[in-house]
Amino acid sequence: MEELKSVDTLSVTTDLWSDRQLNSYLCLTGHYLNSQSKLDAQVLSFSTFAERHTSEAISRTIKTELKRLQVYEKVHTITCDGASNVRKSFQTLKPKRIHCLAHKLHLTVCNALCLWVNQNASSSATNDEEDERTDSRNSTSTTNNQSNTTFEMATESEEAIAVADDDNHNVEEEEEEENSSDNNNDDDDDNGDVEGNGEDSSYDYSSMEENFDTHADPNATPDAVHDNWEEGVVVDRSSIACIEQYTISQAIQKCRGLVKTINKSSILSSFVSYYKTKTNVKNSLIIDCKSRWSSTHRLIQSILLHKQIIGRQYAEKYDLNLTNKQLTKLSKFELNRQEWEILDQTEKILLSFAEATAMISGKTYSTIGLGYLAITSIKETLEERTGNREADQLKSLLYDQLTHYFENDSDQYELLKHHAFFDPLGYGILDRRDRTKIEREIRDLHKEQTLSTANTTSSNVVSTPTPIRRAKPTSLQRFLATVGKNQSYTNKEDTILSITNEHSTYRTLALQEFSEVISEQKEYDPFIFCRLHETKLKFLSNLARKYLIVPCTSVPSESTFSIASYIGRKERNRLTPENLCILVFLKDRMNEQMT
């Protein structure tokens, strides 16, 4: 941490996380400009959090860790999620809180479309699953030989996707289901219904190879990740206010049920695998999790990519040697035409949300201006009307929630604007009223700092015994002295004039930069912009270096948890929490040295 000693200011992200054994951890990442004036990010602290997750404990731990590193006074912002205990912890912390924009987008999408509203059908489906599991255990000994001979490769594929099971299951249930997948297939539900020579003549089950997407995002599965992002997600069925919310909620429920049903059946997964190869579909069917809205978007995308295969599966379901119970269960999750249409509309509308989330989640470039650009641009897109009733209603629902979580949270929204002012992309989006307001605040800050510097200089001059050689006063200066207007008055006027000139110069340069970046004539990098014009924008450039290092999401902490989840995977269940913290920290140092 020697490099931090030479850093004037830095921003921090933080988050809490729990592993498979429900041990809690707190992560702090630091973001600052290094000696080469490039944005750098590193894990400052990754420590166990054995206390209750109260605001006092969170505040005390953050302050203790930052003071231990001797950077507490240098930190001016901390980016985190919006959990109530985290928000309250800032009552006793000096740095300002930045609410993670990715978390706000998560709440916007989930609650606008009622993605996780509880449905009666879901509970009955769960009961059916439990009944089938019980039946399959009783009949496994009779049918296991036939299943293992015919569907050996499909069973291996089933193990590969078992981790994508329902995120509402606890960790022990997930491990039990994964370990017993060989003997707990839905296909073994009835010992008299599956015949070894009764396969569909259109393909050969025994010659199938699964073709899963090797680049699938590991975050698409809820594998033992527990954080605060589920807080605030609406689950009450009474929140459904229109037919579009009901339709998309029902469609998503069916998608989840369908993916789980296919993943638990070697016959169905083999069918999908075979036709994926024939139709050159590379992606796999995935399951989503409640703490990441983007996983639901990927679920919808995977369902739409498999639309032709799913349609064929339902058309040929009576030829697949499924049991009556399996056929009944599969029929519950069949999507009708209206549900297919609304899934297609939803995927298109959410694409801008997905791209925005990816764009603002970086940690090697400035994101605070991009965050304001993303929110404003999405809002403008949602205001546009397509003429399609369902699509326009979905846009209206998303627009209302976007306004609720961003504009109605006025303190955070004003803070976001203030930071975005120093990024040419953010400046180009701000309206004239916001620019004028922020410029006025900057002039007041400049005046305050100038007066403070002048007073310090005056005190130093008085205490210095060496006489100061002064230039011969002009006639104007002599006149001002006779009427009680000393040199400091002239300096004050020069000061006001200089900051006004800086604002005028910045306005011209920033709008030009905005135009060139938007038209793709120039690559985006606000730090290069500051270095190029620092002689013309001395005061604004110094402020920009402070404000532009602020990350607008807590993704750096989240990505650290992904590393911790991998290091502490179930094969290393004897790893102590203390050793896990050390390994995560060392991994971050190694990654930094390799880049």
C-alpha positions as a printed NumPy array, in Angstrom:
array([[  0.   ,   0.   ,   0.   ],
       [  3.02 ,   2.286,  -0.377],
       [  1.457,   3.799,  -3.496],
       [ -1.498,   5.084,  -1.469],
       [  0.788,   7.362,   0.545],
       [  1.367,   9.572,  -2.479],
       [ -2.323,   9.663,  -3.434],
       [ -4.122,  12.903,  -2.658],
       [ -7.67 ,  11.58 ,  -2.925],
       [ -9.411,   8.299,  -3.607],
       [-12.881,   6.813,  -3.877],
       [-14.039,   3.52 ,  -2.417],
       [-16.643,   0.853,  -3.163],
       [-17.949,  -1.527,  -0.523],
       [-20.334,  -4.436,  -0.159],
       [-21.177,  -7.368,   2.123],
       [-21.268, -10.987,   1.012],
       [-21.865, -14.445,   2.519],
       [-20.32 , -17.71 ,   1.325],
       [-21.683, -21.271,   1.268],
       [-21.142, -21.676,   5.001],
       [-22.872, -18.305,   5.552],
       [-19.653, -16.669,   6.742],
       [-19.922, -12.93 ,   6.096],
       [-17.248, -10.729,   4.522],
       [-16.825,  -7.015,   3.884],
       [-14.903,  -5.765,   0.856],
       [-13.382,  -2.325,   0.242],
       [-11.879,  -1.403,  -3.132],
       [ -9.93 ,   1.811,  -3.774],
       [ -9.951,   3.909,  -6.966],
       [ -7.386,   6.641,  -7.631],
       [ -5.034,   8.134, -10.197],
       [ -1.615,   6.492, -10.118],
       [  1.76 ,   8.081, -10.813],
       [  1.103,   7.805, -14.584],
       [ -2.198,   9.716, -14.146],
       [ -4.179,   6.607, -15.065],
       [ -7.149,   5.252, -13.156],
       [ -6.139,   2.385, -10.902],
       [ -8.269,   0.073,  -8.763],
       [ -7.289,  -2.437,  -6.104],
       [ -8.729,  -4.308,  -3.159],
       [ -7.978,  -2.281,  -0.038],
       [ -9.481,  -4.747,   2.399],
       [-11.256,  -8.1  ,   2.3  ],
       [-12.108,  -9.13 ,   5.84 ],
       [-14.467, -11.359,   7.77 ],
       [-17.545,  -9.725,   9.261],
       [-18.619, -11.831,  12.224],
       [-20.87 ,  -9.188,  13.79 ],
       [-24.532,  -8.573,  13.171],
       [-25.091,  -6.496,  10.043],
       [-26.144,  -3.381,  11.933],
       [-25.395,   0.111,  10.654],
       [-23.132,   0.773,  13.639],
       [-21.053,  -2.36 ,  13.004],
       [-20.758,  -1.606,   9.284],
       [-19.738,   2.003,   9.92 ],
       [-17.209,   1.02 ,  12.575],
       [-15.61 ,  -1.668,  10.39 ],
       [-15.299,   0.594,   7.354],
       [-13.765,   3.389,   9.407],
       [-11.372,   1.019,  11.19 ],
       [-10.122,  -0.558,   7.964],
       [ -9.607,   2.779,   6.194],
       [ -7.809,   4.284,   9.196],
       [ -5.598,   1.202,   9.433],
       [ -4.544,   1.904,   5.856],
       [ -4.127,   5.62 ,   6.714],
       [ -6.453,   6.717,   3.913],
       [ -9.671,   7.586,   5.766],
       [ -9.1  ,  11.353,   5.466],
       [ -8.345,  10.972,   1.743],
       [-11.612,   9.167,   0.909],
       [-14.352,  11.532,  -0.279],
       [-16.979,   9.054,  -1.597],
       [-18.007,   5.454,  -0.987],
       [-20.146,   3.668,  -3.587],
       [-22.463,   0.987,  -2.179],
       [-25.91 ,  -0.546,  -2.569],
       [-29.08 ,   0.867,  -1.068],
       [-29.692,  -1.581,   1.779],
       [-31.198,   0.187,   4.785],
       [-28.398,  -0.771,   7.183],
       [-25.75 ,   0.437,   4.706],
       [-27.532,   3.766,   4.176],
       [-27.825,   4.364,   7.896],
       [-24.136,   3.592,   8.466],
       [-23.19 ,   6.827,   6.657],
       [-24.643,   8.906,   9.475],
       [-21.313,   8.421,  11.249],
       [-19.008,   8.297,   8.211],
       [-17.239,  11.318,   6.746],
       [-17.246,  10.312,   3.025],
       [-20.354,  10.886,   0.929],
       [-22.47 ,   7.904,  -0.119],
       [-22.962,   7.139,  -3.812],
       [-25.861,   4.753,  -4.428],
       [-24.798,   2.077,  -6.917],
       [-26.513,   2.813, -10.236],
       [-26.5  ,  -0.864, -11.221],
       [-28.499,  -1.642,  -8.064],
       [-31.011,   1.069,  -8.94 ],
       [-31.382,  -0.309, -12.46 ],
       [-31.895,  -3.762, -10.924],
       [-34.786,  -2.499,  -8.767],
       [-36.211,  -0.512, -11.688],
       [-36.479,  -3.526, -13.998],
       [-37.533,  -6.111, -11.388],
       [-40.299,  -3.993,  -9.895],
       [-41.565,  -2.422, -13.121],
       [-42.109,  -5.834, -14.727],
       [-42.942,  -7.741, -11.506],
       [-40.271, -10.317, -12.328],
       [-40.301, -11.916,  -8.883],
       [-43.931, -11.592,  -7.849],
       [-45.07 , -14.832,  -6.214],
       [-47.578, -16.8  ,  -8.263],
       [-49.843, -19.583,  -6.981],
       [-48.709, -21.825,  -9.806],
       [-45.115, -21.685,  -8.657],
       [-45.859, -23.199,  -5.274],
       [-47.891, -26.015,  -6.8  ],
       [-45.105, -26.658,  -9.286],
       [-42.69 , -26.974,  -6.394],
       [-44.965, -29.52 ,  -4.734],
       [-45.086, -31.518,  -7.975],
       [-41.295, -31.509,  -8.084],
       [-41.076, -32.828,  -4.538],
       [-43.613, -35.579,  -5.334],
       [-41.679, -36.633,  -8.411],
       [-38.423, -36.705,  -6.468],
       [-39.998, -39.034,  -3.919],
       [-41.429, -41.286,  -6.638],
       [-38.144, -41.387,  -8.486],
       [-36.235, -42.543,  -5.393],
       [-38.658, -45.453,  -5.017],
       [-38.388, -46.518,  -8.654],
       [-34.691, -45.879,  -9.321],
       [-33.552, -49.45 ,  -8.583],
       [-35.862, -50.865, -11.299],
       [-35.06 , -48.44 , -14.088],
       [-31.516, -47.304, -13.334],
       [-29.805, -49.836, -15.611],
       [-31.882, -48.863, -18.633],
       [-31.375, -45.145, -17.979],
       [-27.637, -45.365, -17.479],
       [-27.209, -47.401, -20.679],
       [-29.315, -45.225, -22.923],
       [-28.686, -41.771, -21.513],
       [-25.131, -41.853, -20.129],
       [-24.035, -38.759, -22.015],
       [-27.215, -36.884, -21.202],
       [-26.685, -37.58 , -17.486],
       [-23.23 , -36.019, -17.715],
       [-24.809, -32.964, -19.324],
       [-27.384, -32.885, -16.567],
       [-24.624, -32.652, -13.965],
       [-23.052, -29.765, -15.868],
       [-26.175, -27.65 , -15.602],
       [-27.363, -28.776, -12.199],
       [-25.838, -25.686, -10.62 ],
       [-28.377, -23.56 , -12.494],
       [-31.224, -24.774, -10.275],
       [-33.68 , -22.585,  -8.447],
       [-31.93 , -19.771,  -6.573],
       [-34.506, -19.983,  -3.802],
       [-33.21 , -23.41 ,  -2.783],
       [-30.731, -23.344,   0.052],
       [-27.144, -24.47 ,  -0.356],
       [-27.657, -27.901,   1.189],
       [-30.539, -28.669,  -1.182],
       [-28.463, -27.604,  -4.178],
       [-25.562, -29.851,  -3.176],
       [-27.833, -32.824,  -2.446],
       [-29.566, -32.43 ,  -5.815],
       [-26.248, -32.163,  -7.672],
       [-24.66 , -35.156,  -5.915],
       [-27.659, -37.395,  -6.503],
       [-28.361, -36.412, -10.119],
       [-27.381, -39.854, -11.388],
       [-30.114, -41.513,  -9.397],
       [-32.753, -38.817,  -9.288],
       [-33.813, -38.116, -12.886],
       [-37.416, -37.267, -13.628],
       [-37.267, -39.856, -16.407],
       [-37.193, -42.67 , -13.818],
       [-40.524, -41.611, -12.391],
       [-42.394, -44.784, -13.322],
       [-40.688, -48.15 , -13.676],
       [-43.077, -49.373, -16.326],
       [-43.282, -46.482, -18.781],
       [-39.771, -46.188, -20.204],
       [-38.705, -48.771, -22.734],
       [-35.163, -49.059, -24.051],
       [-36.312, -49.411, -27.673],
       [-39.   , -46.742, -27.709],
       [-36.992, -43.65 , -28.719],
       [-38.283, -41.198, -31.266],
       [-37.186, -42.319, -34.742],
       [-36.126, -38.768, -35.698],
       [-32.884, -38.963, -33.739],
       [-30.63 , -41.363, -31.84 ],
       [-30.359, -40.618, -28.133],
       [-27.182, -42.642, -27.668],
       [-25.157, -40.553, -30.151],
       [-25.81 , -37.115, -28.645],
       [-23.154, -34.59 , -27.528],
       [-24.054, -31.549, -25.543],
       [-22.97 , -28.241, -27.062],
       [-23.023, -25.781, -24.211],
       [-21.795, -22.224, -24.552],
       [-18.244, -22.233, -23.198],
       [-18.403, -18.479, -22.683],
       [-21.479, -18.517, -20.479],
       [-21.419, -15.896, -17.763],
       [-20.805, -17.541, -14.374],
       [-22.832, -14.822, -12.741],
       [-25.898, -16.124, -14.545],
       [-26.232, -18.8  , -11.882],
       [-27.061, -18.096,  -8.252],
       [-24.259, -20.33 ,  -6.985],
       [-23.901, -19.529,  -3.303],
       [-23.945, -15.751,  -3.655],
       [-25.817, -13.886,  -0.945],
       [-25.87 , -10.081,  -0.899],
       [-28.247,  -7.156,  -0.321],
       [-29.545,  -6.84 ,  -3.874],
       [-32.686,  -8.844,  -3.132],
       [-33.795,  -6.185,  -0.653],
       [-36.437,  -3.954,  -2.198],
       [-37.472,  -6.404,  -4.934],
       [-41.278,  -6.607,  -5.   ],
       [-42.757, -10.073,  -4.403],
       [-46.324,  -9.184,  -3.386],
       [-48.864, -10.219,  -6.019],
       [-50.949,  -7.114,  -5.264],
       [-48.243,  -5.   ,  -6.948],
       [-49.469,  -6.201, -10.369],
       [-51.446,  -3.256, -11.73 ],
       [-52.015,  -4.051, -15.414],
       [-52.397,  -6.962, -17.818],
       [-48.887,  -6.476, -19.243],
       [-47.304,  -6.948, -15.81 ],
       [-49.374, -10.079, -15.255],
       [-48.507, -11.48 , -18.687],
       [-44.758, -10.931, -18.433],
       [-44.711, -12.224, -14.854],
       [-46.551, -15.388, -15.923],
       [-44.299, -15.828, -18.942],
       [-41.141, -15.541, -16.817],
       [-42.536, -18.06 , -14.328],
       [-43.161, -20.497, -17.171],
       [-39.661, -19.942, -18.562],
       [-38.095, -20.771, -15.218],
       [-40.242, -23.861, -14.821],
       [-39.506, -25.02 , -18.359],
       [-35.723, -24.633, -17.989],
       [-35.733, -26.532, -14.675],
       [-37.89 , -29.287, -16.155],
       [-35.593, -29.707, -19.151],
       [-32.454, -29.655, -16.991],
       [-33.817, -32.378, -14.694],
       [-34.819, -34.748, -17.485],
       [-32.227, -36.615, -19.546],
       [-34.814, -37.217, -22.287],
       [-35.726, -33.525, -22.629],
       [-32.173, -32.247, -22.26 ],
       [-31.006, -34.785, -24.847],
       [-33.714, -33.657, -27.24 ],
       [-32.681, -30.014, -26.818],
       [-29.003, -30.875, -27.154],
       [-29.549, -32.794, -30.376],
       [-31.512, -30.039, -32.098],
       [-29.133, -27.358, -30.825],
       [-26.416, -29.103, -32.812],
       [-28.619, -29.387, -35.903],
       [-29.745, -25.727, -35.774],
       [-26.306, -24.417, -34.722],
       [-27.561, -22.842, -31.468],
       [-24.498, -22.169, -29.314],
       [-26.035, -20.76 , -26.135],
       [-27.491, -22.861, -23.346],
       [-30.746, -22.509, -21.489],
       [-30.007, -20.729, -18.217],
       [-31.859, -19.983, -15.008],
       [-31.98 , -16.54 , -13.435],
       [-31.518, -15.323,  -9.878],
       [-33.333, -12.728,  -7.822],
       [-30.276, -10.6  ,  -7.073],
       [-29.386,  -9.835, -10.718],
       [-32.008,  -8.539, -13.161],
       [-29.596,  -9.124, -16.048],
       [-29.795, -12.869, -15.403],
       [-33.529, -12.673, -16.183],
       [-32.708, -10.847, -19.408],
       [-30.316, -13.656, -20.344],
       [-33.006, -16.204, -19.444],
       [-35.387, -14.494, -21.885],
       [-32.685, -14.374, -24.566],
       [-31.925, -18.071, -24.165],
       [-35.618, -18.99 , -24.381],
       [-36.055, -16.929, -27.556],
       [-32.953, -18.493, -29.115],
       [-34.429, -21.944, -28.392],
       [-37.947, -21.022, -29.565],
       [-37.894, -23.353, -32.57 ],
       [-36.503, -26.248, -30.52 ],
       [-39.008, -25.678, -27.708],
       [-41.88 , -25.601, -30.199],
       [-40.715, -28.86 , -31.721],
       [-40.368, -30.429, -28.278],
       [-43.984, -29.645, -27.453],
       [-45.137, -30.883, -30.876],
       [-43.37 , -34.225, -30.34 ],
       [-43.837, -34.582, -26.591],
       [-46.073, -37.664, -26.928],
       [-43.33 , -39.438, -28.899],
       [-40.633, -38.894, -26.25 ],
       [-41.628, -41.733, -23.89 ],
       [-42.394, -39.33 , -21.058],
       [-44.55 , -40.433, -18.156],
       [-48.019, -38.997, -17.686],
       [-46.79 , -36.946, -14.755],
       [-43.941, -35.531, -16.822],
       [-46.314, -34.672, -19.667],
       [-48.645, -32.861, -17.261],
       [-45.759, -30.952, -15.747],
       [-44.31 , -30.008, -19.136],
       [-47.69 , -28.776, -20.36 ],
       [-47.929, -26.314, -17.451],
       [-44.98 , -24.378, -18.831],
       [-46.04 , -24.132, -22.469],
       [-45.961, -20.52 , -23.632],
       [-48.888, -19.179, -25.664],
       [-48.548, -16.73 , -28.555],
       [-49.192, -13.644, -26.427],
       [-46.494, -14.692, -23.975],
       [-43.978, -15.293, -26.778],
       [-44.753, -11.837, -28.174],
       [-44.344, -10.067, -24.841],
       [-41.067, -11.902, -24.178],
       [-39.797, -10.667, -27.551],
       [-40.866,  -7.08 , -26.792],
       [-39.356,  -7.219, -23.32 ],
       [-36.018,  -8.511, -24.594],
       [-35.74 ,  -5.655, -27.106],
       [-36.647,  -2.978, -24.556],
       [-34.29 ,  -4.324, -21.897],
       [-31.359,  -4.51 , -24.299],
       [-30.476,  -0.853, -23.631],
       [-30.621,  -1.542, -19.873],
       [-28.263,  -4.492, -20.324],
       [-25.782,  -2.494, -22.395],
       [-25.934,   0.389, -19.926],
       [-25.246,  -1.941, -16.996],
       [-22.24 ,  -3.403, -18.796],
       [-20.941,   0.049, -19.743],
       [-21.063,   1.548, -16.247],
       [-19.627,  -1.55 , -14.564],
       [-16.026,  -1.015, -15.671],
       [-13.225,  -0.246, -13.229],
       [-10.382,   0.719, -15.579],
       [-12.072,   3.877, -16.876],
       [-14.188,   6.69 , -15.488],
       [-17.844,   5.675, -15.174],
       [-19.581,   8.478, -13.264],
       [-20.247,  10.578, -16.383],
       [-21.25 ,   7.487, -18.337],
       [-23.745,   6.68 , -15.597],
       [-25.585,   9.967, -15.988],
       [-25.44 ,   9.642, -19.786],
       [-26.922,   6.129, -19.558],
       [-29.805,   7.076, -17.265],
       [-30.737,  10.158, -19.281],
       [-30.541,   8.324, -22.607],
       [-32.621,   5.387, -21.358],
       [-35.235,   7.814, -20.09 ],
       [-35.439,   9.472, -23.509],
       [-35.751,   6.057, -25.194],
       [-38.586,   5.045, -22.857],
       [-40.464,   8.256, -23.71 ],
       [-40.538,   7.305, -27.389],
       [-43.66 ,   5.486, -28.578],
       [-43.675,   2.613, -31.085],
       [-47.392,   2.244, -31.765],
       [-47.382,  -1.254, -30.261],
       [-49.649,  -1.203, -27.219],
       [-47.782,  -3.839, -25.209],
       [-44.35 ,  -2.353, -25.925],
       [-45.504,   1.171, -25.071],
       [-47.078,  -0.016, -21.816],
       [-43.864,  -1.815, -20.83 ],
       [-41.932,   1.384, -21.55 ],
       [-44.334,   3.39 , -19.389],
       [-43.903,   0.959, -16.499],
       [-40.109,   1.14 , -16.746],
       [-40.184,   4.939, -17.083],
       [-42.219,   5.332, -13.886],
       [-39.853,   3.128, -11.9  ],
       [-36.787,   4.844, -13.386],
       [-38.165,   8.201, -12.277],
       [-38.938,   6.794,  -8.835],
       [-35.479,   5.388,  -8.155],
       [-33.45 ,   8.186,  -9.755],
       [-35.15 ,  11.57 , -10.012],
       [-37.259,  11.187,  -6.879],
       [-34.082,  10.425,  -4.924],
       [-33.1  ,  14.076,  -5.328],
       [-29.975,  14.112,  -3.139],
       [-28.36 ,  11.221,  -4.987],
       [-29.474,  12.521,  -8.373],
       [-27.971,  15.966,  -7.718],
       [-24.754,  14.327,  -6.537],
       [-24.634,  12.312,  -9.758],
       [-25.099,  15.468, -11.843],
       [-22.384,  17.296,  -9.925],
       [-19.878,  14.524, -10.665],
       [-21.013,  14.153, -14.286],
       [-20.348,  17.881, -14.869],
       [-16.585,  17.202, -15.064],
       [-16.97 ,  14.543, -17.759],
       [-17.531,  16.002, -21.258],
       [-20.126,  13.28 , -21.95 ],
       [-21.997,  14.112, -18.759],
       [-21.646,  17.854, -19.387],
       [-23.123,  17.491, -22.859],
       [-26.25 ,  15.847, -21.401],
       [-26.82 ,  18.345, -18.571],
       [-29.382,  21.054, -19.294],
       [-28.51 ,  24.751, -19.002],
       [-30.12 ,  25.177, -15.597],
       [-28.075,  22.362, -14.07 ],
       [-24.863,  23.661, -15.622],
       [-25.476,  27.17 , -14.305],
       [-26.231,  25.876, -10.813],
       [-23.072,  23.748, -10.666],
       [-20.931,  26.57 , -12.096],
       [-22.193,  28.86 ,  -9.337],
       [-21.24 ,  26.292,  -6.707],
       [-17.772,  25.904,  -8.267],
       [-17.258,  29.706,  -8.233],
       [-18.14 ,  29.801,  -4.54 ],
       [-15.724,  26.959,  -3.852],
       [-12.982,  28.691,  -5.861],
       [-13.543,  31.955,  -4.007],
       [-13.401,  30.198,  -0.654],
       [-10.159,  28.399,  -1.512],
       [ -8.591,  31.561,  -2.93 ],
       [ -9.347,  33.581,   0.19 ],
       [ -8.015,  30.784,   2.37 ],
       [ -4.81 ,  30.666,   0.329],
       [ -4.478,  34.472,   0.434],
       [ -4.813,  34.529,   4.235],
       [ -2.214,  31.791,   4.578],
       [  0.159,  33.686,   2.283],
       [ -0.361,  36.93 ,   4.205],
       [  0.477,  35.295,   7.52 ],
       [  3.602,  33.783,   6.002],
       [  4.704,  37.179,   4.622],
       [  4.351,  38.865,   8.022],
       [  6.411,  36.232,   9.757],
       [  9.163,  36.262,   7.087],
       [ 11.993,  38.631,   7.939],
       [ 13.342,  38.826,   4.376],
       [ 11.972,  41.908,   2.589],
       [  9.912,  41.272,  -0.531],
       [ 10.809,  43.167,  -3.662],
       [  7.714,  44.582,  -5.271],
       [  7.204,  46.016,  -8.727],
       [  6.734,  49.754,  -9.039],
       [  3.015,  50.479,  -8.47 ],
       [  1.01 ,  51.788, -11.362],
       [ -1.054,  54.978, -11.215],
       [ -4.168,  52.865, -10.856],
       [ -2.716,  50.976,  -7.907],
       [ -1.655,  54.238,  -6.228],
       [ -5.17 ,  55.647,  -6.685],
       [ -6.819,  52.528,  -5.297],
       [ -4.563,  52.712,  -2.266],
       [ -5.735,  56.289,  -1.527],
       [ -9.393,  55.272,  -1.514],
       [ -8.83 ,  52.185,   0.632],
       [ -8.921,  49.635,  -2.151],
       [ -5.767,  47.592,  -1.702],
       [ -4.095,  45.077,  -3.963],
       [ -6.133,  42.17 ,  -2.57 ],
       [ -9.205,  43.729,  -4.135],
       [ -7.579,  43.638,  -7.555],
       [ -6.533,  40.021,  -6.981],
       [-10.108,  39.179,  -6.056],
       [-11.36 ,  40.653,  -9.307],
       [ -8.722,  38.734, -11.231],
       [ -9.768,  35.571,  -9.426],
       [-13.424,  35.975, -10.362],
       [-12.465,  36.744, -13.927],
       [-10.188,  33.693, -14.175],
       [-12.772,  31.153, -12.98 ],
       [-15.381,  32.74 , -15.266],
       [-12.976,  32.364, -18.163],
       [-12.369,  28.745, -17.212],
       [-16.087,  28.012, -17.263],
       [-16.433,  29.66 , -20.664],
       [-13.439,  27.769, -22.057],
       [-14.612,  24.465, -20.567],
       [-18.08 ,  24.956, -22.025],
       [-16.651,  25.244, -25.542],
       [-14.104,  22.431, -25.2  ],
       [-16.464,  19.993, -23.426],
       [-19.26 ,  20.377, -25.988],
       [-16.748,  19.866, -28.787],
       [-15.388,  16.756, -27.062],
       [-18.939,  15.49 , -26.499],
       [-19.77 ,  15.88 , -30.187],
       [-16.601,  14.115, -31.326],
       [-17.011,  11.166, -28.937],
       [-20.701,  10.68 , -29.756],
       [-19.932,  10.752, -33.492],
       [-17.087,   8.263, -32.879],
       [-14.419,  10.655, -34.149],
       [-12.507,  10.3  , -30.895],
       [-12.118,   7.641, -28.196],
       [-13.643,   8.33 , -24.808],
       [-11.191,   9.233, -22.007],
       [-11.963,  12.239, -19.787],
       [ -8.566,  11.994, -18.075],
       [ -6.78 ,  12.577, -21.38 ],
       [ -9.123,  15.539, -21.947],
       [ -8.063,  16.992, -18.577],
       [ -4.358,  16.545, -19.3  ],
       [ -4.655,  18.178, -22.713],
       [ -6.372,  21.288, -21.376],
       [ -5.015,  21.587, -17.838],
       [ -3.141,  24.815, -18.647],
       [ -6.405,  26.474, -19.703],
       [ -8.501,  24.818, -16.984],
       [ -6.237,  24.798, -13.928],
       [ -8.908,  24.821, -11.226],
       [-11.466,  22.682, -13.087],
       [ -8.83 ,  20.09 , -14.025],
       [ -7.871,  19.628, -10.383],
       [-11.513,  19.165,  -9.422],
       [-12.097,  16.792, -12.335],
       [ -9.326,  14.46 , -11.126],
       [-11.156,  14.219,  -7.819],
       [-14.648,  13.664,  -9.183],
       [-13.924,  11.457, -12.193],
       [-12.299,   8.672, -10.147],
       [-15.64 ,   7.956,  -8.453],
       [-17.138,   4.618,  -9.647],
       [-20.891,   4.811, -10.165],
       [-21.397,   1.134,  -9.256],
       [-20.177,  -1.239,  -6.561],
       [-19.261,  -3.802,  -9.242],
       [-15.543,  -3.781,  -8.25 ],
       [-16.551,  -5.21 ,  -4.865],
       [-19.005,  -7.593,  -6.538],
       [-16.307,  -8.924,  -8.876],
       [-14.087,  -9.505,  -5.849],
       [-16.841, -11.662,  -4.387],
       [-16.928, -13.675,  -7.613],
       [-13.216, -14.382,  -7.147],
       [-13.827, -15.287,  -3.5  ],
       [-16.68 , -17.604,  -4.502],
       [-14.388, -19.423,  -6.918],
       [-11.498, -19.68 ,  -4.464],
       [-13.853, -20.911,  -1.743],
       [-15.705, -23.383,  -3.978],
       [-17.114, -26.573,  -2.455],
       [-14.018, -28.625,  -3.322],
       [-12.14 , -26.42 ,  -0.844],
       [-14.7  , -26.47 ,   1.948],
       [-11.992, -26.816,   4.621],
       [-10.617, -23.38 ,   3.764],
       [-10.999, -21.098,   6.793],
       [-12.543, -17.623,   6.378],
       [ -9.256, -16.005,   7.434],
       [ -7.255, -17.895,   4.804],
       [ -9.893, -17.09 ,   2.176],
       [ -9.423, -13.371,   2.917],
       [ -5.661, -13.699,   2.489],
       [ -5.988, -15.617,  -0.783],
       [ -8.44 , -13.087,  -2.238],
       [ -6.102, -10.242,  -1.361],
       [ -3.086, -12.047,  -2.875],
       [ -5.076, -12.871,  -6.014],
       [ -5.853,  -9.183,  -6.494],
       [ -2.164,  -8.254,  -6.075],
       [ -1.148, -10.9  ,  -8.61 ],
       [ -3.705,  -9.667, -11.123],
       [ -2.45 ,  -6.103, -10.68 ],
       [  1.15 ,  -7.123, -11.356],
       [  0.166,  -9.08 , -14.465],
       [ -1.653,  -6.117, -16.055]])
